[in-house]
């Protein structure tokens, strides 16, 4: 029986997706854990936030690795966006209260924290500021060489700039493509990235990824974005800094990674891993590059399936998966 169980586990964790790419999954996070966002430590291990609990985990990017609970945030119900700072092994994390039953945030509950590691590897967490102006913070990204962090507001439909030194929060970018357009599940701008001289962003309700020329350090950004991907159930995404290709974490019903090459901007992403009617990537939420593997290896966080969070009938935890592109 033990041998048969091992074989079934091996098939599940190493089974190539329907499109031929090899995918390796970590063990499930604890039951009911919606793994929301991920960031890479200098060691190559992954920091993962959980939005259904106020937890941050560390997990090795390999098959069947066990998530290790690093920190539990006080006075909040979940952790969402995380980004590496310009200082090695220092990160910024956003926390707040979000109901998956009503799919709505508790305005005024969000805050941003600094997470750093001592020489012995112990995490040290400091709350920097409340984010009361932002209705629903989501994706965040550090601006290289500056104290700034850009924060997406999915409900308000803005991108804010937060100065981690002065703790000032200002509106950085306002545009119709950032706004939520549905009356039930209101999710506008979601993921934000800086790459190749552009600010890239996803807009979940509008089902697009777009970009606009930017450094992230401007006091206010203005202009007309260019559509990069369309007709996609996008959550977050990652850009290949070497060539501009975009890899999209597509939630249900697609449950996969969509691909748009730099010379095909404006098109519908092509599914290259996972996909409808598969379970290898259930509810992708974010994607980053593995250490030293831009264009070669993706790390993808998943929810384990969104429906369980609506119903409260939990069927599993999220995962961090390794997707080999070559």
Rosetta blueprint (number, residue, H / E / L):
1 X L
2 X H
3 X H
4 X H
5 X H
6 X H
7 X H
8 X H
9 X H
10 X H
11 X H
12 X H
13 X H
14 X H
15 X L
16 X L
17 X L
18 X L
19 X L
20 X L
21 X L
22 X E
23 X E
24 X E
25 X E
26 X L
27 X L
28 X L
29 X L
30 X L
31 X L
32 X L
33 X L
34 X L
35 X E
36 X E
37 X E
38 X E
39 X E
40 X E
41 X L
42 X L
43 X L
44 X L
45 X L
46 X E
47 X E
48 X E
49 X E
50 X E
51 X L
52 X L
53 X L
54 X L
55 X E
56 X E
57 X E
58 X E
59 X E
60 X L
61 X L
62 X L
63 X L
64 X L
65 X L
66 X L
67 X L
68 X E
69 X E
70 X E
71 X E
72 X E
73 X L
74 X L
75 X L
76 X L
77 X L
78 X E
79 X E
80 X E
81 X E
82 X E
83 X E
84 X E
85 X L
86 X L
87 X L
88 X L
89 X L
90 X E
91 X E
92 X E
93 X E
94 X E
95 X E
96 X E
97 X L
98 X E
99 X E
100 X L
101 X L
102 X L
103 X L
104 X E
105 X E
106 X L
107 X L
108 X L
109 X L
110 X L
111 X E
112 X E
113 X E
114 X E
115 X E
116 X E
117 X E
118 X L
119 X L
120 X L
121 X L
122 X L
123 X E
124 X E
125 X E
126 X E
127 X E
128 X E
129 X E
130 X E
131 X L
132 X L
133 X L
134 X L
135 X L
136 X L
137 X E
138 X E
139 X E
140 X E
141 X E
142 X E
143 X L
144 X L
145 X L
146 X L
147 X L
148 X E
149 X E
150 X E
151 X E
152 X E
153 X E
154 X L
155 X L
156 X L
157 X L
158 X E
159 X E
160 X E
161 X E
162 X E
163 X E
164 X L
165 X L
166 X L
167 X L
168 X L
169 X E
170 X E
171 X E
172 X E
173 X E
174 X E
175 X L
176 X H
177 X H
178 X H
179 X L
180 X L
181 X L
182 X L
183 X L
184 X L
185 X L
186 X L
187 X L
188 X L
189 X E
190 X E
191 X E
192 X E
193 X E
194 X E
195 X E
196 X L
197 X L
198 X E
199 X E
200 X E
201 X E
202 X E
203 X E
204 X L
205 X L
206 X L
207 X L
208 X E
209 X E
210 X E
211 X E
212 X E
213 X E
214 X L
215 X L
216 X L
217 X L
218 X L
219 X L
220 X L
221 X E
222 X L
223 X L
224 X L
225 X L
226 X E
227 X E
228 X E
229 X E
230 X E
231 X L
232 X L
233 X L
234 X E
235 X E
236 X E
237 X E
238 X E
239 X E
240 X L
241 X L
242 X L
243 X L
244 X L
245 X L
246 X E
247 X E
248 X E
249 X E
250 X E
251 X L
252 X L
253 X L
254 X L
255 X L
256 X E
257 X E
258 X E
259 X E
260 X E
261 X L
262 X H
263 X H
264 X H
265 X L
266 X L
267 X E
268 X E
269 X L
270 X E
271 X E
272 X E
273 X E
274 X E
275 X L
276 X L
277 X L
278 X L
279 X L
280 X L
281 X L
282 X L
283 X L
284 X E
285 X E
286 X E
287 X E
288 X E
289 X E
290 X L
291 X L
292 X L
293 X L
294 X L
295 X L
296 X L
297 X E
298 X E
299 X E
300 X E
301 X E
302 X E
303 X L
304 X L
305 X L
306 X L
307 X H
308 X H
309 X H
310 X H
311 X H
312 X L
313 X L
314 X L
315 X L
316 X L
317 X L
318 X L
319 X E
320 X E
321 X E
322 X E
323 X E
324 X E
325 X L
326 X L
